[in-house]
Amino acid sequence: MPGREIKVPKSSFRYAIYGNGDSRYSSTYNGAALSVEQRFRRLGGLPLAEGVYHGDSSTHTTALQALRPWWARLQPAIHHLATDSPKLKRLHSDQVGHAYLLEPTNYHVEAKSRLRLRSQQLLGDFQKASVVKLTPWLRQGYQGTHLVTLDVKDRSYEDLSGIQVLPINQPVKVRRALRALGVNASDITTLDMLDMAKLTYSSFLIEYIDLEAPIREFDWLECLPPATTNPINRELLRSQSALDSLEHLHAAGLLPAYGTVTSSICLALPPLHPRTYSVASSLSYKSQPPLSVEKIRSKSSPTNNHLDILVKPFPQGRFSQAFLSGPNPTPLRYRLLPSSATILLTLPPTTPLIITVTGAGFAPVRCLLQRRIAAVRASSSERSSSISLFLGLKPADIPLLSDIINEAAAEGLMNSMAIVSSNEEKVRVYDKLLEEATREKVRMSVDSGGWVFVCTNPEAAKGTRAAFDELLGEGGIDGMGERWVEEIF
């Protein structure tokens, strides 16, 4: 009944939740499953097999593939349900001589769930790489996009793929965190997680924890000895990085703590989240030798284990600022993701392409242009002006991208091109499709079997669809079928 509070006895039921999410959207990944879990906890539920299993549709063809490992993890928990009761853990500090009782809290179980997910990712398809070049270098006031070159060792990659990167913590910052926690790099963590039983504190802090993000949960502070000076300012701790908070508590004499208190602190540390980008280079282009002696002198010879991405800087950004400001080469972890745009790889290099792009969407287009350039250079056949390119870019990004556009034009690949920057008249890039100078060329390209590739934000994608519907008339883009390829970011 409205207004009536329903009281459910504590420990009245057990639950296990399968979350079917996509880790490419890290900020909302399995958010619905986590919300359901929070509701279950408020109703007094107790988790089975850590409560939420993070299914990841970006790494499994079907949800059923991810259900199998979840069921394998869930079966033993169900089997031992009769003897699986919640226990209070005794926490102690060798320094202070006090003992504390801490009941498992939401953040313990949720943190374990997040860390288990990271363990599955890192032990699975995340690979080692390093940043070897950044163009242009980070400088104050620069608002444009950076071209970041990764050395992916001896691994190849498919053109037009997506890519996720984990900006792991720098060793110097990890050493500072180890000192504050009072543990050795080679010590084994005591996180009570079977699949992380041999994880060292060094690996844990490098690959699983974001030392640049703030700590959000502070229940573990109750397990520390009473402050000998001023009370602990939790708001101050929430406003600074996890590393700064650990060092603040260390300077106040509250760290290091010992025993399972250290485990509780580790579980409260913010987890490291992957960042998702698009591959901005073509393997076939990277593998080609330099074209001239001048190019050899001005640039290092390209290798097929180098991969480019385009990164937009954000103020105090975890990857674009904090991570990329480190020394080169800077290690990280990465994994490749499937993309709907890879269907374009099956097309003959002479197939007409009409491309509409805004902002970061230029990354796969850069890859596509490099691929077409490599194809025409490797072929003795006649050049075909097959690409119509419509770009919506900020002025600061144009110099970074002009080289590959000019190179494609020099190879005779461009049929038409328009670049639209921010303007007072509010002319959008898709408006250029309807201008008299280009609309007939675009229509003829589509009529001759051309494909359309749209890689934009949602607003620009909507405007592009409307422009093509007007251009093509009856049937519009629906009549193009698979020849309409769209990626929205």
N, C-alpha and C positions, 0 to 999 in steps of 0.2 A: 504494500500500500504506500502511496506517496507520503513522504515525511517520516515513515517508520523505519527505524534502523534494524536491520536483520543481523542478529548476533550468531556467529558460527563458532562452535567450540574449537579451540586451538588444536592443531595436529589432527583435524578431523578427516583429512584425506591426503593422498599422495598424487603427484602429477608429474608428467613428462611432456614436453612440448617440442614439436618439430617445426623449426622456422624455415620457410622456403624463401630465402632472400637472394640478393645479388650484391656481392661485395664491391662491385664497381661503384655502387652508391653508398660509400662508407658512412656518411652522416646519418642515413636512415636504414642502414643494413639490419634486417630482421627486427625493425622497430616494433612492428605489430606483435610479434612473438614475445618480445621483452615486456611490452605493456600488459599483455595477458598474464605473464608470469608475475608482474608486480601486483596485479589484482588478486591472483591466487594466493600470494603471500599475505596480503592484507586480510584475506578470508581464513588464514590459518593453515594454508597448504604447506606441505613439505615436499621438496623436490626429489625425484628419482633421476639418477644418472646426470646430476648437475642441473636438472630442470629444463633448460633450453638447449637444444642441439641446433647449431647454425648451419643449415643446409645452404649451399652456395650454387645457384644456378649458372654462375659464370664459369664454373669448372666442371659441371656435370651436364650431359646432354639432356637428361630427363631428371625430374625430381625423384623418380624411383631409384636411380643410381645412388643418390645420397641417402635414401631411406635405409638401404642395406647396412651401411656402417652404423647408423643410428640404432637400428634394431639390434645389431650385434653388441652395442654398448648397453642397451636397455635390458636385454634378456637377463644378464647376471644380477642386475639391480632388482628385477622382479622376483627372481629365484630366491634372493636373500632378503626379501621384504620382511619376513617374519622376525628376523633378528636384526634388521637395519633400523635402529632407533636413534634419534638425535642425541648427541653427547655433548656435554660441556667440556671444553678443553681448559686445562690448567695452564695458565701463562705465568712465567716467572722471570725475574730479572736477577742475574747473579750479582750485579752491582749493588742493588738496593736491598735485597733480602726480603722483598715483599712477594706475595703470590696473588694472582688475580684470576677470576673466572670470567670468561668471555663466551657468551652464547653466539653461535653462528648467525651472522646477520645477512641482510640482502646483498650488501656489497661483496661479502666473502664469496657467495655462490655465484653471483653475476660476474665477479672478477675472474673466478676460476673458469667460467664458461667462456669469457672473452679470451683468456689466455690459452685455453684448450684449442679454440679456433685458430689463434695465431700459431700454435704448435703444429696443427694440421697443415696450415698454409706453408710454414717455413720448412717443415719436413717433407712437404709435398712438392709443389711445382714452383715455388719461389727460388730463384737462382741468384748467384752472386754476380755483381757487376760493380763498376766504379765510374764516377764522373771524371772525364779526362779533359773536357773543354767546355767553356762557357762563353758564349758570344751574345752581346758584348758583356764585359765584366760588370759585376755589380757596382753600381755607383749611386750616390745619393741623388734623388730627384728623377732618376730614369724611370719612365712609366711604360716603356715598351716591353715587348715579349723577348725572352731569352731563348737562344738556340743552345740546347744542352746535349752534348755528345757523351754517350755511355759506351764504355768498353764492356761488351757482354762475353768476353773471353772467347772460347772456341765454339760458341753456340750460334746457329743461324736463326733467322726469323722470317716470317711471312710478311710481305708488303701489305700495308693497310691494316695491320693488326692493331688492336688496342694494347695498352701496356699499363700495368700497375707497378708503382715503385714504393718501397718501404724505406724511408729516409732514416736509417739506423743511426744511433748516437755515436758521436765521436769518442775515441778512446780516452782523450784527456778529460772529458766530462764524466765518463764512466768511472774513471779512477777517483774523481772527486766524490761521486755518489757512494762508491765502495768505502771510502774513508769515513764519510758521514755515518753510514750504516754500521761501520765497525766489522766488516766481513772481508775476507780475502777473495781475490778474483777466482781462484780455483775451488773455493768452498762450494759444496753442493747445496742447492736450495732445499728447504724443508716445507714445500708448498702443499704436501699431501695430495699430489696428483700423479697417478701412476704413469701416464705417458710423458711426464716431465721429471721422472725420478732421478735422472742423472744430469739435470741441468745445472750448470754452474752459475754463480751470481754474475760473473762477467758476461756470459752469454745472455742471461736473463735481462740485464740492464742494457745491453747493446741492441738486441733484436726484438724485444717484446715490449719495452717501456718507452714512453715518450717523455724524456727528461725536460723537454721544453714546455710541455703543457702543465697547467695547474692541477694540483690534487683536489678532488671534489669531496671525498669521504674522509672523515676524521674521527670515527668511532674509536680507532686504535689509540688516540691520544689519552683516553681514560686509563690505558694500561701502562702509561709512562709514569715515572715517579713524580711527585708534586714539584712544580717549578720552584726553584729557590729564589728567583728574582720576580719579575713581572709576570702576570698570568699570560698564557699563550693567546696570541691574537689570531684567531682562526680566519678572520676576514683578510688579514695581511697574508696569511698562507695561501688563501684561495686566489689572491691577486697576483701571485708570482709563480714562477716555474717550479716544477717538482724538485729540480736540483737545488734551486735557491731555498726552498722550504726545508729540505733535508739539511742543508748547511746551516740554515738559521737555527734549527733545533739542535744541531750539533754544537754550535757556538754557545747556545744557552745551557749546555750540559745535559740535555734530555736525550741525546743520542751519543753513542750507540746504545740500543736496547738489545736484549738477548732472548734466546729461546724462540717460542712461537710468536712473541711480540714482533720480531723482525719479519716473520712470515706475514703477519697481519698488515704491517706497513707495506710490504712488497705487493700484496694483493690490492692495496688501495691506490697504488701508483697508476697513473693514466696509461692505458695501452696505446701502442703505436698503431696508427691507421694508415692503410695504403692510399696513395694518390693515383688517380686514373688519368691517363693521357692517350694520345694516338701516336703511333709510329710515324715520324716525319721524314723518313729516309727510305730509299729503295736499296735492297740488297744487290740488285744487278748494277745499279749506278755506283754504289760504293766499291764494287769489285772491279770496276773498269780502271785501267791505268790512267795517269794524268795525260792531258792532251798536249802539253808543251813543256819545254825546259823551264819557262818562266813559272809555270804552275808548280813544277817540282821544287823550284827554289822558294816559292812563296808559301807552300803548304806541305804538310807531311803527306806522304802517299796514303790514299784512303785504303782501308782494309775492311774485309767483310765481317769483322767482329765489332764494328762500330755502328751504333744506332743513335739516331737523333730524335729528340722530342722538343716541342715548343712549350715553354713554361711562362705563364703570365705572373709577374711579381705582385704580391700582396703585402701591405704593411705588416711587419712582424709575422709573415707567413712561415709556417713550419718547414716547408720544403723550399719555397722560392727565396726565402731570406736566410733563416737560421742555418739550414743545411747547405745551401749552395755557397754561402760565405766561407765555408771551410776550405782547407787546402786541397789541391788536386794532386794525385787522384784521390777521390773521396769514395769509400766503399758504400754500397747500398744493396738492397735485394729487389728483384723484379720478377714479374711473370707476364707472359703474353696472354691476351684475351682474344676470342673470336670477334669478328666484326662483320656486319651485313655488307660492308663496302667491298669485301674480298671477292664478291661476284664480279666486280669490274676487272679482276685479274684474268678472267677467262676470255676477255674480249680481244680480238685482233687489234694491234696497235694503230690501225687506220680507222677504227670505229669512231664516228663523231661523238664528242662528249660536250655537253653543256653543263657547266659547273657553276653553282652559286654558293658562295662561302662568306661567312662572317667570323671575325675574330680568330679564336683558337681552332676553328674548323679548317684553317689553312694547313694544319699539320698533315692530314691524309692527302690533301691536294698536292702539297710539296712532294710527298712520296710518289704520288701518281705521275706528276710531271717528271720526276727523276726517272721513273720506270719507262715512260715514253721516250725520253731523251736517250736512255741506254739502248732501247730497242732500235731506234733509227740509226744510231751510231754503229750498231752491230749488223745492220742490214745494208745491202747495196741497192735496195729498191728505192723508187722515187719517194720523196717526202710528201706527207699529206697534212694539209692545214686542217686538223680535225678537232681542235679544242677551242671552245668558246668559254671564256673565263670572266665571271662577274664577282668582284671582290668588295666586301665591305670591311675596311680596315681603319684602325686609328693611325693618324699620321706618324706616330712614333714607330709603328711596326713596318711601314713601307720599306725603309732602307734594308731591314733584315731580310726581307722576302724578295726584293727586286732582282737579286742576282739570278735566282732560279727561273724567275719569269722571263728575264732577258735572255737567259740561256735557251729556254724553250722556244722563244721567238726567233732566236738566231738559227735554230734547227728547223725552222719553218713549220712548227707545230700549231701556231696560233691562228685561228680563224677570225676571232674578234675578242676584245677584252675591254673591260671597264672597271675602274677602281673608284669606289665611293668612300670618302672620309666623312667625318662628322661635319654637318653643314647647317646653317641657319634656315635654309629652305626646307629642311627635313626630307630631302630626297633620299630614298632608301635604295639599296643595291638592287632589289628586285624591280624597282621602277625602271631601271635601265633595260630590262628585258622587253619593255613595251615601247621603247623609243623607236622612231621611224628608221633610224640608221641600223638597228640591230634586229628588230622583230622578224623581218623576213628571213634573215640568215638563220635565226634560231628555229623558225618554223620549218625551213628547208632541211636543217640538220635532223630534226625529229622525223620528218617525212621520209628521209633517206635511211632510216633505221638507227638514228642516233639515240644515245642514252643520256639521262639527266642524273646528275649527282648533286644533292643538296646537303650541305654540311653547315648548319647554322643553329642559332638559338631558336626557341619555339616561335617567337614573334616573326622572325624573318622567314622561317619555314612556312608559316601560314600565309605570309605575303607572297612568297614564291609560288605556292600552290595556286593562289588566286590569279597571279599573273599568267601562269601557264594555262589555266583553264580559259582565260580570256584569249590567249594566243591561239590555242588549239581548237577552240570552238566546241562543237558537239562531241561529247565523250571525254573531252579534257584529259587530265592526267590518268583517269581510270582506264582509258583505252591504251595506255602505254604498258600496262602490266609490269613485268619485272624490269623493264627498261627505266623505271623510276626508282632510284635508290636514294634513301633519305637517312641521314644520321643527325639526331638532335642532341644538343648538349646543354 
